[in-house]
């Protein structure tokens, strides 16, 4: 009787361990696979290509002269509306503390 229970318990443990190992091996096999699938590889290659183009151009990638004209036109409009300040820098704000007067409370 005790021997049968022991065998049953060992078979349950063995099946639980084998299921756990199969799951863990399946998860780690994906993690250890260093190669990307073709779509991921193409996506990563395009991102890297864009980064090198951006670094060499120093600005927007594949922007023609019409882009620069539109940008200059919009900056000109903003300068006319909001003043002649440089629109490419953030403005500096200076706040002064208000000066309060001390008013004595009348004695009653």
N, C-alpha and C positions, 0 to 999 in steps of 0.2 A: 504494500500500500504506500508506504513512504517512498519506496523506490520509484513507483509510478509517478507520484507527485513530483519527485525530483526530476525525472525525465521530462515531464510536461513543462515544468518551470524552465528547464534548460532549453527546451525547444522554443518557448515563448521568448526567452532572452535572446536566443540565437536569431530568431526572425526579426526582433526589434533592432538588434545590432546591425543585421544585414541591411535593413531598410535605411537606417541612419547612415551607414557607410555609403550606400548607393546615392543617397541624396547629397551628402557632403562631397562625394567625388564628382557628381554632376555639376555642383556649384563651383567647385574649385577648378574644374577643367576649363570652364569658361574664363575664369579669372586669370589662369596661367597661360591662356592662349594669347600670345603677343601679336599675332597677325590680325589685322582688321578685315572685315568683309569688304568687298569692292566698293560698295556705296559709301561706307564710312571712310575708306581710304581716299576716294575721290573728293569727298567733302573736306577732309583735313588738308588735302593737297591744294584745293581752291582757297581755303582760308590762309594757308601759308603763302600762296602766290599773291593774294590780295595784300597781305602784310608787307611783302617785299615791294610791291608796286607803291603802296602808301608811303613807305619809308623813302623810296627814291624820288617820288614826286613832291613830297613835303606838304601835301594837301589832299584834296579829294582826288580819287582815282578816276581816270577816263573823263575828266571834266574838260570841255572844250572852251574856246574863248567866249562863247555865249554865256557860260556859267559865270565867268568873271564879270562880264558886263551886267548880268542880272544882279549879282552881288553888289557891285558898285552902285547901281541904280537904287537898290533897296537901302543901302547905307546912306545914300544921299537923301532919300526921303525921310529916314529916321533922324538925320541931322537937322533937316528943316523943321521937323515936328518938335523935337526935344532939345534943340540947342546945338551948338557947334562943338560939343564934347567928342572925344574919341570914343567911338562905339565898340571898339575891340577890347577895351579895358573896363573893369568894374569900377564904378565911381567910389570915391572915398567920402564917407560921411563923418562929420564931426558933430557931436551933440554936447551941448553945455548944460550943466546943471542949472535949473532955475534958481533965482535968488529970492528967498522968502523974507518977508518982513516979520519981525517979532512984534506981535500986538499984545499989549498987556490987557488982561481981562479986568474990567472995572470991578472994584470992590463994592459989595453991597451989604 
